[in-house]
Amino acid sequence: MLMLRATIAGVSLLALSLAACTTPAPQVAASVSPAAKPMRAAVALEDKYATSSDGVKIHYVASGSGRWW
């Protein structure tokens, strides 16, 4: 019986903790339509591969322009 109460208390505490972590959805003004929101430009993505000296092939995705360092 004591184990059941401890389990219920733990689950309840976990549920309350997770509920406190949620953020409310942003409110949109009634006069602004969702289509009127500015959209970000699409970024070109490029699949690349690097091979180490011992033959391990690593995939990565590159984007953007300019210096990387």
N, CA, C, O and CB atoms as a CASP TS submission, in Angstrom:
PFRMAT TS
TARGET T0000
AUTHOR 0000-0000-0000
METHOD Language model
MODEL 1
PARENT N/A
ATOM      1  N   MET     1       0.829  -1.199   0.000  1.00  0.00           N
ATOM      2  CA  MET     1       0.000   0.000   0.000  1.00  0.00           C
ATOM      3  C   MET     1       0.868   1.256   0.000  1.00  0.00           C
ATOM      4  O   MET     1       0.565   2.232  -0.686  1.00  0.00           O
ATOM      5  CB  MET     1      -0.941   0.002   1.214  1.00  0.00           C
ATOM      6  N   LEU     2       1.957   1.219   0.781  1.00  0.00           N
ATOM      7  CA  LEU     2       2.856   2.366   0.838  1.00  0.00           C
ATOM      8  C   LEU     2       3.539   2.584  -0.517  1.00  0.00           C
ATOM      9  O   LEU     2       3.746   3.721  -0.941  1.00  0.00           O
ATOM     10  CB  LEU     2       3.912   2.168   1.946  1.00  0.00           C
ATOM     11  N   MET     3       3.881   1.490  -1.184  1.00  0.00           N
ATOM     12  CA  MET     3       4.525   1.568  -2.495  1.00  0.00           C
ATOM     13  C   MET     3       3.571   2.182  -3.523  1.00  0.00           C
ATOM     14  O   MET     3       4.001   2.967  -4.369  1.00  0.00           O
ATOM     15  CB  MET     3       4.986   0.165  -2.958  1.00  0.00           C
ATOM     16  N   LEU     4       2.304   1.839  -3.462  1.00  0.00           N
ATOM     17  CA  LEU     4       1.301   2.388  -4.372  1.00  0.00           C
ATOM     18  C   LEU     4       1.155   3.889  -4.164  1.00  0.00           C
ATOM     19  O   LEU     4       1.088   4.643  -5.134  1.00  0.00           O
ATOM     20  CB  LEU     4      -0.053   1.689  -4.171  1.00  0.00           C
ATOM     21  N   ARG     5       1.106   4.323  -2.928  1.00  0.00           N
ATOM     22  CA  ARG     5       0.980   5.764  -2.638  1.00  0.00           C
ATOM     23  C   ARG     5       2.207   6.522  -3.126  1.00  0.00           C
ATOM     24  O   ARG     5       2.084   7.617  -3.675  1.00  0.00           O
ATOM     25  CB  ARG     5       0.782   6.001  -1.124  1.00  0.00           C
ATOM     26  N   ALA     6       3.385   5.947  -2.929  1.00  0.00           N
ATOM     27  CA  ALA     6       4.609   6.606  -3.383  1.00  0.00           C
ATOM     28  C   ALA     6       4.631   6.703  -4.910  1.00  0.00           C
ATOM     29  O   ALA     6       5.062   7.716  -5.461  1.00  0.00           O
ATOM     30  CB  ALA     6       5.853   5.845  -2.875  1.00  0.00           C
ATOM     31  N   THR     7       4.175   5.672  -5.583  1.00  0.00           N
ATOM     32  CA  THR     7       4.132   5.675  -7.045  1.00  0.00           C
ATOM     33  C   THR     7       3.146   6.720  -7.548  1.00  0.00           C
ATOM     34  O   THR     7       3.451   7.465  -8.480  1.00  0.00           O
ATOM     35  CB  THR     7       3.751   4.284  -7.578  1.00  0.00           C
ATOM     36  N   ILE     8       1.978   6.780  -6.943  1.00  0.00           N
ATOM     37  CA  ILE     8       0.966   7.768  -7.347  1.00  0.00           C
ATOM     38  C   ILE     8       1.474   9.175  -7.088  1.00  0.00           C
ATOM     39  O   ILE     8       1.276  10.065  -7.915  1.00  0.00           O
ATOM     40  CB  ILE     8      -0.365   7.536  -6.594  1.00  0.00           C
ATOM     41  N   ALA     9       2.124   9.389  -5.955  1.00  0.00           N
ATOM     42  CA  ALA     9       2.669  10.710  -5.643  1.00  0.00           C
ATOM     43  C   ALA     9       3.758  11.087  -6.648  1.00  0.00           C
ATOM     44  O   ALA     9       3.821  12.237  -7.082  1.00  0.00           O
ATOM     45  CB  ALA     9       3.232  10.740  -4.203  1.00  0.00           C
ATOM     46  N   GLY    10       4.609  10.142  -7.019  1.00  0.00           N
ATOM     47  CA  GLY    10       5.673  10.420  -7.984  1.00  0.00           C
ATOM     48  C   GLY    10       5.136  10.744  -9.360  1.00  0.00           C
ATOM     49  O   GLY    10       5.611  11.672 -10.015  1.00  0.00           O
ATOM     50  N   VAL    11       4.156   9.991  -9.799  1.00  0.00           N
ATOM     51  CA  VAL    11       3.552  10.241 -11.105  1.00  0.00           C
ATOM     52  C   VAL    11       2.839  11.589 -11.114  1.00  0.00           C
ATOM     53  O   VAL    11       2.909  12.319 -12.103  1.00  0.00           O
ATOM     54  CB  VAL    11       2.571   9.115 -11.471  1.00  0.00           C
ATOM     55  N   SER    12       2.164  11.921 -10.038  1.00  0.00           N
ATOM     56  CA  SER    12       1.471  13.211  -9.941  1.00  0.00           C
ATOM     57  C   SER    12       2.465  14.365  -9.977  1.00  0.00           C
ATOM     58  O   SER    12       2.226  15.369 -10.647  1.00  0.00           O
ATOM     59  CB  SER    12       0.631  13.277  -8.652  1.00  0.00           C
ATOM     60  N   LEU    13       3.575  14.229  -9.262  1.00  0.00           N
ATOM     61  CA  LEU    13       4.601  15.261  -9.254  1.00  0.00           C
ATOM     62  C   LEU    13       5.220  15.427 -10.634  1.00  0.00           C
ATOM     63  O   LEU    13       5.474  16.548 -11.075  1.00  0.00           O
ATOM     64  CB  LEU    13       5.681  14.930  -8.230  1.00  0.00           C
ATOM     65  N   LEU    14       5.460  14.320 -11.310  1.00  0.00           N
ATOM     66  CA  LEU    14       6.002  14.368 -12.662  1.00  0.00           C
ATOM     67  C   LEU    14       5.026  15.069 -13.610  1.00  0.00           C
ATOM     68  O   LEU    14       5.443  15.901 -14.416  1.00  0.00           O
ATOM     69  CB  LEU    14       6.313  12.949 -13.165  1.00  0.00           C
ATOM     70  N   ALA    15       3.753  14.748 -13.526  1.00  0.00           N
ATOM     71  CA  ALA    15       2.743  15.365 -14.392  1.00  0.00           C
ATOM     72  C   ALA    15       2.658  16.863 -14.148  1.00  0.00           C
ATOM     73  O   ALA    15       2.548  17.637 -15.100  1.00  0.00           O
ATOM     74  CB  ALA    15       1.372  14.719 -14.164  1.00  0.00           C
ATOM     75  N   LEU    16       2.707  17.282 -12.904  1.00  0.00           N
ATOM     76  CA  LEU    16       2.662  18.716 -12.591  1.00  0.00           C
ATOM     77  C   LEU    16       3.912  19.428 -13.092  1.00  0.00           C
ATOM     78  O   LEU    16       3.837  20.554 -13.584  1.00  0.00           O
ATOM     79  CB  LEU    16       2.509  18.931 -11.079  1.00  0.00           C
ATOM     80  N   SER    17       5.051  18.774 -12.967  1.00  0.00           N
ATOM     81  CA  SER    17       6.292  19.372 -13.450  1.00  0.00           C
ATOM     82  C   SER    17       6.260  19.556 -14.962  1.00  0.00           C
ATOM     83  O   SER    17       6.664  20.602 -15.471  1.00  0.00           O
ATOM     84  CB  SER    17       7.490  18.509 -13.051  1.00  0.00           C
ATOM     85  N   LEU    18       5.785  18.554 -15.674  1.00  0.00           N
ATOM     86  CA  LEU    18       5.707  18.657 -17.133  1.00  0.00           C
ATOM     87  C   LEU    18       4.682  19.697 -17.569  1.00  0.00           C
ATOM     88  O   LEU    18       4.886  20.391 -18.566  1.00  0.00           O
ATOM     89  CB  LEU    18       5.357  17.301 -17.740  1.00  0.00           C
ATOM     90  N   ALA    19       3.592  19.809 -16.835  1.00  0.00           N
ATOM     91  CA  ALA    19       2.569  20.801 -17.179  1.00  0.00           C
ATOM     92  C   ALA    19       3.104  22.215 -16.993  1.00  0.00           C
ATOM     93  O   ALA    19       2.710  23.124 -17.724  1.00  0.00           O
ATOM     94  CB  ALA    19       1.308  20.597 -16.322  1.00  0.00           C
ATOM     95  N   ALA    20       3.986  22.410 -16.039  1.00  0.00           N
ATOM     96  CA  ALA    20       4.558  23.732 -15.798  1.00  0.00           C
ATOM     97  C   ALA    20       5.547  24.121 -16.882  1.00  0.00           C
ATOM     98  O   ALA    20       5.834  25.306 -17.050  1.00  0.00           O
ATOM     99  CB  ALA    20       5.237  23.772 -14.444  1.00  0.00           C
ATOM    100  N   CYS    21       6.069  23.167 -17.613  1.00  0.00           N
ATOM    101  CA  CYS    21       7.066  23.436 -18.652  1.00  0.00           C
ATOM    102  C   CYS    21       6.454  23.855 -19.976  1.00  0.00           C
ATOM    103  O   CYS    21       7.172  24.356 -20.842  1.00  0.00           O
ATOM    104  CB  CYS    21       7.917  22.222 -18.866  1.00  0.00           C
ATOM    105  N   THR    22       5.179  23.673 -20.161  1.00  0.00           N
ATOM    106  CA  THR    22       4.560  24.007 -21.436  1.00  0.00           C
ATOM    107  C   THR    22       4.449  25.519 -21.588  1.00  0.00           C
ATOM    108  O   THR    22       4.315  26.242 -20.601  1.00  0.00           O
ATOM    109  CB  THR    22       3.175  23.351 -21.555  1.00  0.00           C
ATOM    110  N   THR    23       4.506  25.985 -22.816  1.00  0.00           N
ATOM    111  CA  THR    23       4.352  27.403 -23.093  1.00  0.00           C
ATOM    112  C   THR    23       3.043  27.607 -23.841  1.00  0.00           C
ATOM    113  O   THR    23       2.654  26.770 -24.656  1.00  0.00           O
ATOM    114  CB  THR    23       5.558  27.956 -23.909  1.00  0.00           C
ATOM    115  N   PRO    24       2.369  28.705 -23.571  1.00  0.00           N
ATOM    116  CA  PRO    24       1.111  28.948 -24.269  1.00  0.00           C
ATOM    117  C   PRO    24       1.368  29.273 -25.742  1.00  0.00           C
ATOM    118  O   PRO    24       2.424  29.798 -26.095  1.00  0.00           O
ATOM    119  CB  PRO    24       0.334  30.094 -23.596  1.00  0.00           C
ATOM    120  N   ALA    25       0.409  28.960 -26.581  1.00  0.00           N
ATOM    121  CA  ALA    25       0.512  29.258 -28.005  1.00  0.00           C
ATOM    122  C   ALA    25       0.474  30.768 -28.202  1.00  0.00           C
ATOM    123  O   ALA    25      -0.256  31.461 -27.494  1.00  0.00           O
ATOM    124  CB  ALA    25      -0.627  28.568 -28.806  1.00  0.00           C
ATOM    125  N   PRO    26       1.248  31.288 -29.151  1.00  0.00           N
ATOM    126  CA  PRO    26       1.228  32.736 -29.382  1.00  0.00           C
ATOM    127  C   PRO    26      -0.140  33.179 -29.884  1.00  0.00           C
ATOM    128  O   PRO    26      -0.779  32.491 -30.680  1.00  0.00           O
ATOM    129  CB  PRO    26       2.322  33.142 -30.391  1.00  0.00           C
ATOM    130  N   GLN    27      -0.566  34.314 -29.414  1.00  0.00           N
ATOM    131  CA  GLN    27      -1.853  34.857 -29.805  1.00  0.00           C
ATOM    132  C   GLN    27      -1.691  35.705 -31.062  1.00  0.00           C
ATOM    133  O   GLN    27      -0.800  36.552 -31.135  1.00  0.00           O
ATOM    134  CB  GLN    27      -2.466  35.687 -28.658  1.00  0.00           C
ATOM    135  N   VAL    28      -2.541  35.480 -32.036  1.00  0.00           N
ATOM    136  CA  VAL    28      -2.529  36.237 -33.276  1.00  0.00           C
ATOM    137  C   VAL    28      -3.689  37.218 -33.229  1.00  0.00           C
ATOM    138  O   VAL    28      -4.816  36.856 -32.892  1.00  0.00           O
ATOM    139  CB  VAL    28      -2.626  35.299 -34.523  1.00  0.00           C
ATOM    140  N   ALA    29      -3.397  38.455 -33.570  1.00  0.00           N
ATOM    141  CA  ALA    29      -4.449  39.471 -33.568  1.00  0.00           C
ATOM    142  C   ALA    29      -5.537  39.089 -34.569  1.00  0.00           C
ATOM    143  O   ALA    29      -5.245  38.533 -35.628  1.00  0.00           O
ATOM    144  CB  ALA    29      -3.866  40.871 -33.904  1.00  0.00           C
ATOM    145  N   ALA    30      -6.783  39.387 -34.234  1.00  0.00           N
ATOM    146  CA  ALA    30      -7.909  39.002 -35.080  1.00  0.00           C
ATOM    147  C   ALA    30      -7.874  39.729 -36.422  1.00  0.00           C
ATOM    148  O   ALA    30      -8.385  39.208 -37.413  1.00  0.00           O
ATOM    149  CB  ALA    30      -9.226  39.288 -34.367  1.00  0.00           C
ATOM    150  N   SER    31      -7.271  40.939 -36.474  1.00  0.00           N
ATOM    151  CA  SER    31      -7.263  41.707 -37.717  1.00  0.00           C
ATOM    152  C   SER    31      -6.161  41.256 -38.673  1.00  0.00           C
ATOM    153  O   SER    31      -6.174  41.646 -39.840  1.00  0.00           O
ATOM    154  CB  SER    31      -7.100  43.180 -37.412  1.00  0.00           C
ATOM    155  N   VAL    32      -5.214  40.450 -38.212  1.00  0.00           N
ATOM    156  CA  VAL    32      -4.114  39.998 -39.061  1.00  0.00           C
ATOM    157  C   VAL    32      -4.366  38.555 -39.467  1.00  0.00           C
ATOM    158  O   VAL    32      -4.514  37.676 -38.618  1.00  0.00           O
ATOM    159  CB  VAL    32      -2.748  40.136 -38.332  1.00  0.00           C
ATOM    160  N   SER    33      -4.412  38.323 -40.758  1.00  0.00           N
ATOM    161  CA  SER    33      -4.617  36.959 -41.218  1.00  0.00           C
ATOM    162  C   SER    33      -3.296  36.208 -41.156  1.00  0.00           C
ATOM    163  O   SER    33      -2.238  36.820 -41.301  1.00  0.00           O
ATOM    164  CB  SER    33      -5.197  36.937 -42.652  1.00  0.00           C
ATOM    165  N   PRO    34      -3.332  34.897 -40.944  1.00  0.00           N
ATOM    166  CA  PRO    34      -2.082  34.128 -40.904  1.00  0.00           C
ATOM    167  C   PRO    34      -1.286  34.225 -42.201  1.00  0.00           C
ATOM    168  O   PRO    34      -0.063  34.091 -42.180  1.00  0.00           O
ATOM    169  CB  PRO    34      -2.381  32.676 -40.608  1.00  0.00           C
ATOM    170  N   ALA    35      -1.955  34.456 -43.325  1.00  0.00           N
ATOM    171  CA  ALA    35      -1.265  34.558 -44.607  1.00  0.00           C
ATOM    172  C   ALA    35      -0.467  35.856 -44.712  1.00  0.00           C
ATOM    173  O   ALA    35       0.435  35.954 -45.545  1.00  0.00           O
ATOM    174  CB  ALA    35      -2.268  34.468 -45.753  1.00  0.00           C
ATOM    175  N   ALA    36      -0.781  36.855 -43.883  1.00  0.00           N
ATOM    176  CA  ALA    36      -0.108  38.141 -43.950  1.00  0.00           C
ATOM    177  C   ALA    36       1.222  38.134 -43.204  1.00  0.00           C
ATOM    178  O   ALA    36       1.962  39.116 -43.271  1.00  0.00           O
ATOM    179  CB  ALA    36      -1.004  39.220 -43.393  1.00  0.00           C
ATOM    180  N   LYS    37       1.544  37.057 -42.497  1.00  0.00           N
ATOM    181  CA  LYS    37       2.809  37.006 -41.768  1.00  0.00           C
ATOM    182  C   LYS    37       3.964  36.949 -42.758  1.00  0.00           C
ATOM    183  O   LYS    37       3.872  36.270 -43.781  1.00  0.00           O
ATOM    184  CB  LYS    37       2.850  35.786 -40.812  1.00  0.00           C
ATOM    185  N   PRO    38       5.050  37.656 -42.462  1.00  0.00           N
ATOM    186  CA  PRO    38       6.197  37.591 -43.373  1.00  0.00           C
ATOM    187  C   PRO    38       6.815  36.206 -43.345  1.00  0.00           C
ATOM    188  O   PRO    38       6.917  35.584 -42.288  1.00  0.00           O
ATOM    189  CB  PRO    38       7.250  38.649 -43.004  1.00  0.00           C
ATOM    190  N   MET    39       7.226  35.726 -44.511  1.00  0.00           N
ATOM    191  CA  MET    39       7.820  34.401 -44.603  1.00  0.00           C
ATOM    192  C   MET    39       9.321  34.552 -44.799  1.00  0.00           C
ATOM    193  O   MET    39       9.785  35.482 -45.460  1.00  0.00           O
ATOM    194  CB  MET    39       7.186  33.579 -45.761  1.00  0.00           C
ATOM    195  N   ARG    40      10.070  33.631 -44.218  1.00  0.00           N
ATOM    196  CA  ARG    40      11.510  33.634 -44.393  1.00  0.00           C
ATOM    197  C   ARG    40      11.847  33.000 -45.739  1.00  0.00           C
ATOM    198  O   ARG    40      11.182  32.069 -46.192  1.00  0.00           O
ATOM    199  CB  ARG    40      12.212  32.883 -43.232  1.00  0.00           C
ATOM    200  N   ALA    41      12.882  33.522 -46.356  1.00  0.00           N
ATOM    201  CA  ALA    41      13.315  32.977 -47.644  1.00  0.00           C
ATOM    202  C   ALA    41      13.885  31.582 -47.440  1.00  0.00           C
ATOM    203  O   ALA    41      14.511  31.294 -46.420  1.00  0.00           O
ATOM    204  CB  ALA    41      14.365  33.902 -48.315  1.00  0.00           C
ATOM    205  N   ALA    42      13.662  30.734 -48.413  1.00  0.00           N
ATOM    206  CA  ALA    42      14.201  29.378 -48.341  1.00  0.00           C
ATOM    207  C   ALA    42      15.715  29.425 -48.471  1.00  0.00           C
ATOM    208  O   ALA    42      16.258  30.205 -49.253  1.00  0.00           O
ATOM    209  CB  ALA    42      13.588  28.478 -49.443  1.00  0.00           C
ATOM    210  N   VAL    43      16.379  28.596 -47.706  1.00  0.00           N
ATOM    211  CA  VAL    43      17.835  28.529 -47.727  1.00  0.00           C
ATOM    212  C   VAL    43      18.245  27.310 -48.532  1.00  0.00           C
ATOM    213  O   VAL    43      17.708  26.219 -48.340  1.00  0.00           O
ATOM    214  CB  VAL    43      18.424  28.472 -46.284  1.00  0.00           C
ATOM    215  N   ALA    44      19.195  27.498 -49.429  1.00  0.00           N
ATOM    216  CA  ALA    44      19.683  26.381 -50.229  1.00  0.00           C
ATOM    217  C   ALA    44      20.514  25.450 -49.348  1.00  0.00           C
ATOM    218  O   ALA    44      21.419  25.902 -48.645  1.00  0.00           O
ATOM    219  CB  ALA    44      20.518  26.888 -51.436  1.00  0.00           C
ATOM    220  N   LEU    45      20.214  24.173 -49.384  1.00  0.00           N
ATOM    221  CA  LEU    45      20.950  23.172 -48.617  1.00  0.00           C
ATOM    222  C   LEU    45      21.721  22.294 -49.582  1.00  0.00           C
ATOM    223  O   LEU    45      21.243  21.974 -50.670  1.00  0.00           O
ATOM    224  CB  LEU    45      19.995  22.321 -47.734  1.00  0.00           C
ATOM    225  N   GLU    46      22.926  21.905 -49.169  1.00  0.00           N
ATOM    226  CA  GLU    46      23.766  21.079 -50.019  1.00  0.00           C
ATOM    227  C   GLU    46      24.275  19.884 -49.222  1.00  0.00           C
ATOM    228  O   GLU    46      24.910  20.052 -48.181  1.00  0.00           O
ATOM    229  CB  GLU    46      24.942  21.897 -50.592  1.00  0.00           C
ATOM    230  N   ASP    47      23.995  18.679 -49.713  1.00  0.00           N
ATOM    231  CA  ASP    47      24.496  17.465 -49.066  1.00  0.00           C
ATOM    232  C   ASP    47      25.968  17.293 -49.408  1.00  0.00           C
ATOM    233  O   ASP    47      26.367  17.376 -50.570  1.00  0.00           O
ATOM    234  CB  ASP    47      23.678  16.213 -49.503  1.00  0.00           C
ATOM    235  N   LYS    48      26.769  17.051 -48.370  1.00  0.00           N
ATOM    236  CA  LYS    48      28.203  16.838 -48.577  1.00  0.00           C
ATOM    237  C   LYS    48      28.647  15.643 -47.763  1.00  0.00           C
ATOM    238  O   LYS    48      27.967  15.218 -46.828  1.00  0.00           O
ATOM    239  CB  LYS    48      29.023  18.098 -48.190  1.00  0.00           C
ATOM    240  N   TYR    49      29.799  15.106 -48.132  1.00  0.00           N
ATOM    241  CA  TYR    49      30.366  13.955 -47.436  1.00  0.00           C
ATOM    242  C   TYR    49      31.847  14.211 -47.168  1.00  0.00           C
ATOM    243  O   TYR    49      32.555  14.802 -47.984  1.00  0.00           O
ATOM    244  CB  TYR    49      30.171  12.651 -48.263  1.00  0.00           C
ATOM    245  N   ALA    50      32.286  13.758 -46.020  1.00  0.00           N
ATOM    246  CA  ALA    50      33.709  13.811 -45.683  1.00  0.00           C
ATOM    247  C   ALA    50      34.136  12.394 -45.337  1.00  0.00           C
ATOM    248  O   ALA    50      33.411  11.661 -44.664  1.00  0.00           O
ATOM    249  CB  ALA    50      33.997  14.811 -44.490  1.00  0.00           C
ATOM    250  N   THR    51      35.329  12.012 -45.808  1.00  0.00           N
ATOM    251  CA  THR    51      35.843  10.675 -45.531  1.00  0.00           C
ATOM    252  C   THR    51      37.111  10.810 -44.704  1.00  0.00           C
ATOM    253  O   THR    51      38.043  11.513 -45.093  1.00  0.00           O
ATOM    254  CB  THR    51      36.116   9.886 -46.849  1.00  0.00           C
ATOM    255  N   SER    52      37.143  10.131 -43.558  1.00  0.00           N
ATOM    256  CA  SER    52      38.319  10.197 -42.693  1.00  0.00           C
ATOM    257  C   SER    52      39.421   9.298 -43.244  1.00  0.00           C
ATOM    258  O   SER    52      39.207   8.531 -44.182  1.00  0.00           O
ATOM    259  CB  SER    52      37.960   9.787 -41.245  1.00  0.00           C
ATOM    260  N   SER    53      40.606   9.409 -42.642  1.00  0.00           N
ATOM    261  CA  SER    53      41.753   8.630 -43.121  1.00  0.00           C
ATOM    262  C   SER    53      41.559   7.127 -42.949  1.00  0.00           C
ATOM    263  O   SER    53      42.171   6.338 -43.669  1.00  0.00           O
ATOM    264  CB  SER    53      43.007   9.062 -42.394  1.00  0.00           C
ATOM    265  N   ASP    54      40.701   6.719 -41.990  1.00  0.00           N
ATOM    266  CA  ASP    54      40.462   5.282 -41.803  1.00  0.00           C
ATOM    267  C   ASP    54      39.241   4.788 -42.577  1.00  0.00           C
ATOM    268  O   ASP    54      38.808   3.652 -42.379  1.00  0.00           O
ATOM    269  CB  ASP    54      40.284   4.974 -40.326  1.00  0.00           C
ATOM    270  N   GLY    55      38.679   5.624 -43.457  1.00  0.00           N
ATOM    271  CA  GLY    55      37.615   5.190 -44.350  1.00  0.00           C
ATOM    272  C   GLY    55      36.197   5.439 -43.871  1.00  0.00           C
ATOM    273  O   GLY    55      35.254   5.001 -44.530  1.00  0.00           O
ATOM    274  N   VAL    56      36.009   6.122 -42.754  1.00  0.00           N
ATOM    275  CA  VAL    56      34.659   6.415 -42.262  1.00  0.00           C
ATOM    276  C   VAL    56      34.084   7.581 -43.056  1.00  0.00           C
ATOM    277  O   VAL    56      34.693   8.648 -43.136  1.00  0.00           O
ATOM    278  CB  VAL    56      34.672   6.739 -40.734  1.00  0.00           C
ATOM    279  N   LYS    57      32.909   7.370 -43.641  1.00  0.00           N
ATOM    280  CA  LYS    57      32.247   8.391 -44.452  1.00  0.00           C
ATOM    281  C   LYS    57      31.212   9.104 -43.587  1.00  0.00           C
ATOM    282  O   LYS    57      30.345   8.464 -42.992  1.00  0.00           O
ATOM    283  CB  LYS    57      31.580   7.762 -45.721  1.00  0.00           C
ATOM    284  N   ILE    58      31.307  10.438 -43.521  1.00  0.00           N
ATOM    285  CA  ILE    58      30.401  11.245 -42.696  1.00  0.00           C
ATOM    286  C   ILE    58      29.588  12.154 -43.613  1.00  0.00           C
ATOM    287  O   ILE    58      30.141  12.852 -44.463  1.00  0.00           O
ATOM    288  CB  ILE    58      31.196  12.087 -41.634  1.00  0.00           C
ATOM    289  N   HIS    59      28.272  12.137 -43.431  1.00  0.00           N
ATOM    290  CA  HIS    59      27.371  12.990 -44.197  1.00  0.00           C
ATOM    291  C   HIS    59      27.094  14.253 -43.396  1.00  0.00           C
ATOM    292  O   HIS    59      26.882  14.188 -42.185  1.00  0.00           O
ATOM    293  CB  HIS    59      26.047  12.247 -44.540  1.00  0.00           C
ATOM    294  N   TYR    60      27.095  15.421 -44.077  1.00  0.00           N
ATOM    295  CA  TYR    60      26.690  16.661 -43.431  1.00  0.00           C
ATOM    296  C   TYR    60      25.974  17.532 -44.452  1.00  0.00           C
ATOM    297  O   TYR    60      26.093  17.321 -45.659  1.00  0.00           O
ATOM    298  CB  TYR    60      27.913  17.406 -42.824  1.00  0.00           C
ATOM    299  N   VAL    61      25.232  18.507 -43.956  1.00  0.00           N
ATOM    300  CA  VAL    61      24.472  19.416 -44.809  1.00  0.00           C
ATOM    301  C   VAL    61      25.042  20.810 -44.630  1.00  0.00           C
ATOM    302  O   VAL    61      25.171  21.293 -43.505  1.00  0.00           O
ATOM    303  CB  VAL    61      22.945  19.382 -44.472  1.00  0.00           C
ATOM    304  N   ALA    62      25.382  21.456 -45.732  1.00  0.00           N
ATOM    305  CA  ALA    62      25.943  22.788 -45.699  1.00  0.00           C
ATOM    306  C   ALA    62      24.928  23.797 -46.239  1.00  0.00           C
ATOM    307  O   ALA    62      24.160  23.488 -47.150  1.00  0.00           O
ATOM    308  CB  ALA    62      27.249  22.841 -46.506  1.00  0.00           C
ATOM    309  N   SER    63      24.931  24.999 -45.672  1.00  0.00           N
ATOM    310  CA  SER    63      24.055  26.064 -46.151  1.00  0.00           C
ATOM    311  C   SER    63      24.708  27.404 -45.863  1.00  0.00           C
ATOM    312  O   SER    63      25.652  27.490 -45.078  1.00  0.00           O
ATOM    313  CB  SER    63      22.652  25.980 -45.489  1.00  0.00           C
ATOM    314  N   GLY    64      24.218  28.412 -46.482  1.00  0.00           N
ATOM    315  CA  GLY    64      24.714  29.753 -46.232  1.00  0.00           C
ATOM    316  C   GLY    64      25.814  30.148 -47.189  1.00  0.00           C
ATOM    317  O   GLY    64      26.111  29.441 -48.151  1.00  0.00           O
ATOM    318  N   SER    65      26.419  31.300 -46.906  1.00  0.00           N
ATOM    319  CA  SER    65      27.486  31.796 -47.757  1.00  0.00           C
ATOM    320  C   SER    65      28.479  32.544 -46.878  1.00  0.00           C
ATOM    321  O   SER    65      28.195  32.863 -45.724  1.00  0.00           O
ATOM    322  CB  SER    65      26.930  32.712 -48.895  1.00  0.00           C
ATOM    323  N   GLY    66      29.632  32.813 -47.441  1.00  0.00           N
ATOM    324  CA  GLY    66      30.642  33.553 -46.714  1.00  0.00           C
ATOM    325  C   GLY    66      31.613  32.662 -45.992  1.00  0.00           C
ATOM    326  O   GLY    66      31.613  31.443 -46.163  1.00  0.00           O
ATOM    327  N   ARG    67      32.445  33.286 -45.181  1.00  0.00           N
ATOM    328  CA  ARG    67      33.465  32.549 -44.442  1.00  0.00           C
ATOM    329  C   ARG    67      32.827  31.714 -43.341  1.00  0.00           C
ATOM    330  O   ARG    67      31.847  32.137 -42.729  1.00  0.00           O
ATOM    331  CB  ARG    67      34.502  33.510 -43.848  1.00  0.00           C
ATOM    332  N   TRP    68      33.367  30.554 -43.091  1.00  0.00           N
ATOM    333  CA  TRP    68      32.819  29.663 -42.065  1.00  0.00           C
ATOM    334  C   TRP    68      33.591  29.757 -40.766  1.00  0.00           C
ATOM    335  O   TRP    68      33.167  29.145 -39.785  1.00  0.00           O
ATOM    336  CB  TRP    68      32.822  28.230 -42.555  1.00  0.00           C
ATOM    337  N   TRP    69      34.678  30.470 -40.693  1.00  0.00           N
ATOM    338  CA  TRP    69      35.439  30.553 -39.449  1.00  0.00           C
ATOM    339  C   TRP    69      35.333  31.865 -38.798  1.00  0.00           C
ATOM    340  O   TRP    69      35.924  32.078 -37.740  1.00  0.00           O
ATOM    341  CB  TRP    69      36.848  30.257 -39.682  1.00  0.00           C
TER
END
